[in-house]
C-alpha cells in the first residue's frame, strides 16, 4: 500500500456517531436522541451509538444523564442512555486493574454504582419488561455484582427472546462464559457456535465466533493463539463467520462491520490465511479502525506488512 496507515475510531468513519458525541458534549438531548434514533438500523446499532457517547470524555455527562432520567421518565431512550452511562461510570470507578489491586474506595464506588443501577433497572423493567437493551445492561451489571452464571444466563434469555439477533446482548453473555468469569473456553465456543448457526444469513450474529477468537487473542499468550488460528478448522470457522455476516450479499450494513473486518483481517493474518484476510483489508483500506490491532507493539507497521501479504496472497 502506497498510502500511509492511520488507525481511527469507528466514529471517525461514521459521521453521525461523531455528531452524537458533539450533541452530548453540548448536552443537547433533542439533537442526540434524534441522531441516535434516526440513524440506528436496529437496537444493536443503538447500543453501539450509546456506547460511543458514554465512553467519550464529556464534561458533566454523568450528571446530565441522571437529570435526563429524572426529568424524562417516559422517554425510553433516555432510560437506556442513563443505564448505560451509569454502567460505564461503575466500571470506570473500578478501573481495569486486577481485583487484588483495587482499593477499598474503588470497590465501594463500583458496588454502589452497580447497586444504584440494579434498582433503576428493576423499576424500569417492572413497567417495561420488553426492553431488551435494559436486559442487556443487566447482564454486565450482574457480572459486576457476582450474581452467578445461572442468573446471567436468565438475563440473556430475556434478551434473546426479545431480540434474537442482538449482537451486544450475546457479546456480553459470551464474556461471562469465559474462564475469567464463570465458564470455560468450551462453554464460550459452544455458545457462539449455537448463536451463529441459529442466526439468519447476513446477520451480524453470524460473526459471533470472531468475538470468541478475538478474546482468546486478548487474554492468552500470543504463540499459543497463533497455533490455534493456524488450524484449518479455525480458519474455516472464521471464513464461514465472514461469509455469513459482513461478506454476505444479504448483510445489511451495521456499526459493527468495521470492527469485525478489522479483527478478521488480523486473526486470519496471524493464522497465515493471507488470501482469506484480503477482503477485510479491502473493506478497511488505509484508515482501519483499531479493533485488536491496539494489542500489537507496532500496529501501523504490522498492518502494512499484513495488508501487503494479504494482497499478494489474493493474487496467487
JOHU-V518973 format. One record per residue. N is the residue number from 1. RES is the residue in one small letter. SS is DSSP state (h for helix, s for strand, l for the rest). PSI is psi in whole degrees, -180 to 180 (999 if undefined). D_CENTER is the distance of its C-alpha to the mean C-alpha in Angstrom with 1 decimal. Layout:
n=<N N>
res=<RES RES>
ss=<SS SS>
psi=<PSI PSI>
d_center=<D_CENTER D_CENTER>
This chain:
n=<1 2 3 4 5 6 7 8 9 10 11 12 13 14 15 16 17 18 19 20 21 22 23 24 25 26 27 28 29 30 31 32 33 34 35 36 37 38 39 40 41 42 43 44 45 46 47 48 49 50 51 52 53 54 55 56 57 58 59 60 61 62 63 64 65 66 67 68 69 70 71 72 73 74 75 76 77 78 79 80 81 82 83 84 85 86 87 88 89 90 91 92 93 94 95 96 97 98 99 100 101 102 103 104 105 106 107 108 109 110 111 112 113 114 115 116 117 118 119 120 121 122 123 124 125 126 127 128 129 130 131 132 133 134 135 136 137 138 139 140 141 142 143 144 145 146 147 148 149 150 151 152 153 154 155 156 157 158 159 160 161 162 163 164 165 166 167 168 169 170 171 172 173 174 175 176 177 178 179 180 181 182 183 184 185 186 187 188 189 190 191 192 193 194 195 196 197 198 199 200 201 202 203 204 205 206 207 208 209 210 211 212 213 214 215 216 217 218 219 220 221 222 223 224 225 226 227 228 229 230 231 232 233 234 235 236 237 238 239 240 241 242 243 244 245 246 247 248 249 250 251 252 253 254 255 256 257 258 259 260 261 262 263 264 265 266 267 268 269 270 271 272 273 274 275 276 277 278 279 280 281 282 283 284 285 286 287 288 289 290 291 292 293 294 295 296 297 298 299 300 301 302 303 304 305 306 307 308 309 310 311 312 313 314 315 316>
res=<x x x x x x x x x x x x x x x x x x x x x x x x x x x x x x x x x x x x x x x x x x x x x x x x x x x x x x x x x x x x x x x x x x x x x x x x x x x x x x x x x x x x x x x x x x x x x x x x x x x x x x x x x x x x x x x x x x x x x x x x x x x x x x x x x x x x x x x x x x x x x x x x x x x x x x x x x x x x x x x x x x x x x x x x x x x x x x x x x x x x x x x x x x x x x x x x x x x x x x x x x x x x x x x x x x x x x x x x x x x x x x x x x x x x x x x x x x x x x x x x x x x x x x x x x x x x x x x x x x x x x x x x x x x x x x x x x x x x x x x x x x x x x x x x x x x x x x x x x x x x x x x x x x x x x x x x x x x x>
ss=<l l l l l l l s l h h h h l h h h h h h h h h h h l l l h h h h h h h h h h h l l l h h h h h h h h h h h h h l l l l l h h h h h h h h h h h l l l l h h h h h h h h h h h h h h h h h h h l l l l h h h l l h h h h h h h h h h h h h h h h h h h h h h h h l l l l h h h h h h h h h h h h h l l l l h h h h h h h h h h h h h h l l l l h h h h h h h h h h h l l l l l l l h h h h h h h h h h h h h h l l l l l h h h h h h h h h h h h h h h h l l h h h h h h h h l l h h h h h h h h h h h h h l l l l l l l l l l l l h h h h h h h h h h h h h h l l l h h h h h h h h h h h l l l l s l h h h h h l l l h h h h h h h h h h h h h h h h h l>
psi=<128 -21 144 144 135 112 141 172 166 -41 -24 -28 -6 100 -37 -24 -41 -38 -34 -45 -41 -42 -41 -36 -34 -3 42 91 -38 -45 -42 -48 -39 -44 -46 -47 -41 -20 -19 125 -33 -174 -28 -44 -40 -42 -37 -46 -45 -40 -40 -42 -49 -19 -9 147 82 124 133 12 -41 -46 -38 -43 -40 -42 -40 -43 -35 -39 -12 62 -22 0 107 -35 -39 -36 -45 -41 -46 -45 -45 -34 -40 -36 -46 -40 -44 -46 -28 -39 -35 -39 178 18 160 151 -37 -20 0 145 164 -35 -42 -45 -43 -46 -40 -50 -41 -42 -40 -39 -40 -42 -45 -41 -43 -45 -41 -43 -45 -44 -21 -36 -24 69 -12 18 92 -37 -41 -33 -36 -40 -38 -24 -50 -37 -38 -36 -43 -31 5 51 -13 159 -35 -42 -37 -43 -39 -43 -40 -34 -35 -44 -50 -35 -35 -40 83 -26 26 102 -41 -41 -44 -40 -41 -42 -39 -44 -40 -19 -10 161 -25 -14 -94 -9 -150 169 -37 -40 -46 -43 -41 -40 -49 -35 -42 -39 -42 -43 -36 -7 153 153 133 -12 143 -28 -24 -19 4 -34 -29 -39 -37 -51 -29 -41 -37 -41 -39 -33 -10 162 139 -49 -38 -42 -34 -38 -42 -47 -19 -7 134 -36 -31 -42 -46 -38 -41 -40 -44 -39 -42 -47 -25 -12 -97 -20 3 140 -22 -1 129 128 140 168 -12 -13 -47 -40 -39 -47 -43 -46 -38 -40 -44 -48 -44 -36 -40 -32 0 28 67 -43 -37 -27 -22 -44 -28 -37 -38 -39 -26 -41 -151 -1 66 149 159 -57 -136 -14 -21 -13 -9 153 -44 77 -39 -44 -43 -42 -46 -46 -46 -34 -50 -41 -39 -40 -42 -41 -37 -20 -7 999>
d_center=<28.9 31.3 28.9 27.4 23.7 21.6 17.9 16.2 13.1 11.6 13.8 16.7 16.7 16.0 19.0 18.2 15.1 17.6 20.1 17.9 17.7 21.4 22.2 20.6 22.5 25.6 24.8 25.5 24.0 25.8 24.3 20.7 20.9 22.6 20.2 17.1 19.1 20.9 18.2 15.4 16.1 14.8 13.2 9.7 10.5 12.0 9.1 7.3 10.9 11.6 8.8 10.3 13.7 13.5 12.3 15.2 18.5 20.5 23.8 24.5 21.1 21.3 24.8 24.2 21.4 23.8 26.6 24.8 24.2 27.9 29.5 27.5 27.4 27.4 24.6 21.6 19.2 20.6 20.1 16.4 16.2 18.4 16.6 13.1 15.2 17.2 14.4 13.3 17.0 17.6 15.2 16.8 20.1 19.3 18.0 16.5 20.0 21.3 22.7 26.2 26.0 25.0 27.8 29.2 28.2 24.5 24.5 26.5 24.4 21.2 22.9 24.7 21.6 20.0 23.3 23.7 20.3 21.3 24.6 23.2 20.9 23.8 26.0 23.7 23.1 26.8 27.5 24.4 23.5 21.8 19.0 15.9 13.6 15.8 15.8 12.0 12.7 15.5 13.6 12.3 15.6 17.4 16.0 17.3 20.5 21.0 21.8 21.7 20.2 22.4 21.3 17.5 18.3 20.4 17.8 15.5 18.6 18.9 15.5 16.5 19.9 19.0 16.1 16.4 13.8 11.1 8.0 6.0 9.3 9.6 6.6 8.0 11.4 10.9 10.4 13.6 15.4 15.4 18.7 17.4 17.2 19.2 19.4 20.1 18.7 20.8 19.2 15.7 17.0 19.1 16.3 14.2 17.5 18.7 15.8 15.9 19.7 19.9 17.8 19.8 20.4 18.2 15.3 11.7 11.9 14.3 11.9 10.4 13.0 11.5 8.6 11.8 13.7 11.2 11.3 15.1 15.4 13.8 16.1 19.2 22.1 21.8 25.0 24.1 20.8 22.7 25.2 22.7 21.2 24.8 25.6 26.5 24.8 21.4 22.0 22.9 19.7 17.6 20.0 20.0 16.2 16.6 19.8 18.5 15.5 15.4 19.0 20.4 23.0 21.7 18.2 17.6 15.7 12.2 10.0 7.7 11.0 11.6 8.7 9.8 13.3 12.9 11.8 14.5 17.0 16.8 16.7 19.5 21.4 21.4 22.8 25.4 24.6 25.2 26.2 23.1 21.0 23.0 21.5 18.1 20.1 22.0 19.0 18.0 21.5 22.5 19.6 16.5 13.2 12.6 9.8 11.9 15.0 14.9 16.0 19.2 22.4 23.4 20.4 22.5 25.3 23.2 21.6 25.1 26.5 24.0 24.1 27.9 27.9 25.7 28.0 31.0 29.7 29.2 32.8 34.5>
